[in-house]
Amino acid sequence: MTHKREIQGVVVKKSGDKTASVLVTRYVLHPRYHKTVKRFKKYLIHDERNELNEGDKVIAVECRPLSKTKSFRLKTIVATGVK
């Protein structure tokens, strides 16, 4: 059985039909200054039922490539954003 990556982030944009852009924040230790710094990356995730809105916190799971840049699908909505 293969292990699928899970990412958790905030929806920053509705990117067309059944797609949302999610910003994932991670904290890493700077190699020289030993200070914790933030690193950001955006992922496109597949939202089959078009239920996401901007500001929602979501968990996405890795899947087969659905398009050139989309390889994650929505697993759960952790919290809804302010409307």
N, C-alpha and C positions, 0 to 999 in steps of 0.2 A: 504494500500500500504506500502511495506517495504522500509526502507531507506538503500541503498547500500553504503558501505564505498568506498571512492575514495582515492587513494594514488598517490603522485607525486614524481618522482625520476629520476635517471639517469641509463641508461642501462650500466652495467659493463661487461656483458658476454652474448654471444649467447649460450644457454644451450641445444643444440640438436635441433631437428626439431620442429618448431612452439612454441618454448619456449625461453624466455629471462630472465636473472637475473637482477633485478632492485634494486638499492641501494637507500633507503629512509632515508633522514636526518631530524631529528626534534630537536628542541631546548627546553630544560627544565631548570627550575630553580633548582639549587642545594639546598637541604633542609637546610643544615647547613651554607654554605658559601654565599648563595644568589647570586651566579654567574650563568650566563647562560652557559650551557654546551651542546655539541652536543651529540646526541644519534643516532646510525645507526642500520638499520635492512635491510636484503636482502629478497626480495620476488621473487618467480617465477611467471611470467605472461604468459598468452597464447597469442600468436601472430599468428592468423589464416593464414595470407597471407605472413608470413616471410619477413616483410618489415622493421624490426628494425635492427639497427646497433649499435655498441658500441659508447657511448657518446651521444646518443639521449636522450632528456628529454621527458618523457612520463607521461600520466595520465592513471591509470588503475582503473577498477571498480570491486568490489567484485561480485563473482558469485558462483554457486554451485561448489563443489569440482570436479576438472577435473582429478586429480591424487592424490597421497598421500600428496604431498606438494604444489600443484598448485590450488589456489582458486581465482585468479584474472585474468581478461582478459583485453586486450588493449582497451582503449577508444579513445585516441587521441595522436598524436605525437605533442608536443609543439614546440620543436626545434630540428633540426638535428645536430649531432655532427660533428667534424672535421674528414675527411677521411684520 
